Amino acid sequence: MIRHTVVFRLKHARGSEAERHFLAKARGLASIPGVEKFEQLRQVSAKNDYDFGFSMEFADQAAYSGYNDHPDHVAFVRDRWVPEVDSFLEVDYVPLTKAG
């Protein structure tokens, strides 16, 4: 299992229509094959200046690679992420031990 996470800050004003539209479009990433447990999160810690986070899981590297290369993901990154995200940090995790 791979857990893909990203925290980010948008170029848009907080609470703006542009912010809401970006988040609405990003929800479409959940429909890409292989994406599991997609979440949009609001970052609340005072320890960093990011505003939002996305988290999703993939069964394995093949599913994650399929997501990264999927035309809908590529288009979202090109058309929305690059022009609208001010700053971000991406972290991908694998479990140290199997649950159970």
Backbone hydrogen bonds in HBPLUS format (Angstrom, degrees):
<---DONOR---> <-ACCEPTOR-->    atom                        ^
c    i                          cat <-CA-CA->   ^        H-A-AA   ^      H-
h    n   atom  resd res      DA  || num        DHA   H-A  angle D-A-AA Bond
n    s   type  num  typ     dist DA aas  dist angle  dist       angle   num
A0002-ILE N   A0058-PHE O   2.93 MM  56  5.16 159.9  1.97 147.0 152.8     1
A0058-PHE N   A0002-ILE O   2.82 MM  56  5.16 144.5  1.95 147.7 158.7     2
A0003-ARG N   A0093-TYR O   2.85 MM  90  5.03 161.2  1.88 142.3 148.7     3
A0093-TYR N   A0003-ARG O   2.80 MM  90  5.03 160.8  1.83 143.7 150.0     4
A0004-HIS N   A0056-MET O   2.81 MM  52  5.38 150.8  1.90 157.2 165.6     5
A0056-MET N   A0004-HIS O   2.97 MM  52  5.38 145.7  2.09 149.8 159.6     6
A0005-THR N   A0091-VAL O   2.84 MM  86  5.28 149.8  1.93 150.0 160.0     7
A0091-VAL N   A0005-THR O   2.88 MM  86  5.28 161.5  1.91 139.8 145.9     8
A0006-VAL N   A0054-PHE O   3.01 MM  48  5.41 148.2  2.12 151.8 155.4     9
A0054-PHE N   A0006-VAL O   2.87 MM  48  5.41 151.1  1.95 152.1 161.8    10
A0007-VAL N   A0089-LEU O   2.94 MM  82  5.39 158.3  1.99 151.0 155.4    11
A0089-LEU N   A0007-VAL O   2.88 MM  82  5.39 150.2  1.97 152.8 158.7    12
A0008-PHE N   A0052-PHE O   2.88 MM  44  5.45 155.2  1.95 145.8 150.4    13
A0051-ASP N   A0008-PHE O   2.93 MM  43  6.03 153.1  2.00 131.9 137.9    14
A0052-PHE N   A0008-PHE O   3.05 MM  44  5.45 169.7  2.06 159.0 161.7    15
A0009-ARG N   A0087-SER O   2.88 MM  78  5.37 149.4  1.98 156.7 159.8    16
A0086-ASP N   A0009-ARG O   2.73 MM  77  5.53 147.3  1.84 145.6 156.5    17
A0087-SER N   A0009-ARG O   3.35 MM  78  5.37 154.9  2.42 139.0 142.2    18
A0011-LYS N   A0084-GLU O   2.86 MM  73  5.56 159.8  1.90 161.6 159.0    19
A0016-SER N   A0013-ALA O   3.12 MM   3  5.44 155.4  2.18 134.6 132.6    20
A0020-ARG N   A0016-SER O   3.07 MM   4  6.43 164.7  2.10 150.3 153.8    21
A0021-HIS N   A0017-GLU O   2.86 MM   4  6.06 154.9  1.92 149.4 156.7    22
A0022-PHE N   A0018-ALA O   3.00 MM   4  6.18 158.9  2.04 146.3 151.3    23
A0023-LEU N   A0019-GLU O   3.08 MM   4  6.36 169.1  2.09 156.8 158.8    24
A0024-ALA N   A0020-ARG O   2.94 MM   4  6.12 153.4  2.01 145.4 153.2    25
A0025-LYS N   A0021-HIS O   2.96 MM   4  6.18 162.9  1.99 152.1 156.0    26
A0026-ALA N   A0022-PHE O   2.92 MM   4  6.15 152.1  2.00 149.1 157.6    27
A0027-ARG N   A0023-LEU O   3.20 MM   4  6.45 135.2  2.42 140.1 149.6    28
A0027-ARG N   A0024-ALA O   3.25 MM   3  5.40 136.4  2.45  98.3 109.4    29
A0028-GLY N   A0025-LYS O   3.08 MM   3  5.68 153.8  2.16 112.8 120.3    30
A0029-LEU N   A0026-ALA O   2.94 MM   3  5.64 163.6  1.96 120.6 125.6    31
A0030-ALA N   A0027-ARG O   3.13 MM   3  5.80 155.1  2.20 116.1 122.0    32
A0031-SER N   A0028-GLY O   3.12 MM   3  5.67 159.0  2.16 113.8 119.7    33
A0032-ILE N   A0029-LEU O   3.16 MM   3  5.58 167.6  2.18 114.5 118.2    34
A0035-VAL N   A0032-ILE O   3.18 MM   3  5.96 168.0  2.20 147.1 149.5    35
A0036-GLU N   A0057-GLU O   2.86 MM  21  4.93 146.4  1.97 152.8 155.5    36
A0057-GLU N   A0036-GLU O   2.71 MM  21  4.93 168.7  1.72 152.3 153.0    37
A0039-GLU N   A0055-SER O   2.76 MM  16  5.16 145.1  1.88 156.0 161.8    38
A0055-SER N   A0039-GLU O   3.02 MM  16  5.16 153.6  2.09 141.9 146.8    39
A0041-LEU N   A0053-GLY O   2.68 MM  12  4.79 159.9  1.72 156.1 154.7    40
A0053-GLY N   A0041-LEU O   2.76 MM  12  4.79 145.5  1.88 137.0 137.8    41
A0043-GLN N   A0051-ASP O   2.86 MM   8  5.01 159.8  1.90 120.2 125.9    42
A0064-TYR N   A0060-ASP O   3.10 MM   4  6.42 159.7  2.15 151.3 157.4    43
A0065-SER N   A0061-GLN O   2.81 MM   4  5.97 163.4  1.84 153.8 158.2    44
A0066-GLY N   A0062-ALA O   2.91 MM   4  6.05 153.6  1.98 142.5 150.2    45
A0067-TYR N   A0063-ALA O   3.03 MM   4  6.29 148.9  2.13 142.8 150.4    46
A0068-ASN N   A0064-TYR O   2.98 MM   4  6.28 166.5  2.00 153.7 156.8    47
A0069-ASP N   A0065-SER O   2.99 MM   4  6.15 152.8  2.07 149.5 156.1    48
A0070-HIS N   A0066-GLY O   2.98 MM   4  5.83 113.7  2.44 133.2 148.1    49
A0070-HIS N   A0067-TYR O   3.14 MM   3  5.08 149.7  2.24 100.5 109.7    50
A0073-HIS N   A0070-HIS O   3.03 MM   3  5.39 121.1  2.39 108.7 122.8    51
A0074-VAL N   A0070-HIS O   2.97 MM   4  6.23 170.0  1.98 163.8 166.9    52
A0075-ALA N   A0071-PRO O   2.95 MM   4  5.99 159.4  1.99 141.9 147.7    53
A0076-PHE N   A0072-ASP O   2.99 MM   4  6.11 154.9  2.06 138.6 145.7    54
A0077-VAL N   A0073-HIS O   2.95 MM   4  6.19 168.9  1.96 159.8 161.6    55
A0078-ARG N   A0074-VAL O   3.02 MM   4  6.18 166.5  2.04 149.0 153.1    56
A0079-ASP N   A0075-ALA O   2.74 MM   4  5.70 170.6  1.74 156.1 159.5    57
A0080-ARG N   A0076-PHE O   2.83 MM   4  5.27 152.7  1.90 139.5 146.2    58
A0081-TRP N   A0076-PHE O   2.95 MM   5  6.26 162.1  1.98 146.1 152.0    59
A0082-VAL N   A0077-VAL O   2.90 MM   5  5.89 172.3  1.91 162.4 161.5    60
A0084-GLU N   A0080-ARG O   2.96 MM   4  5.73 142.4  2.11 147.8 157.8    61
A0085-VAL N   A0081-TRP O   2.92 MM   4  5.42 154.4  1.99 156.1 154.8    62
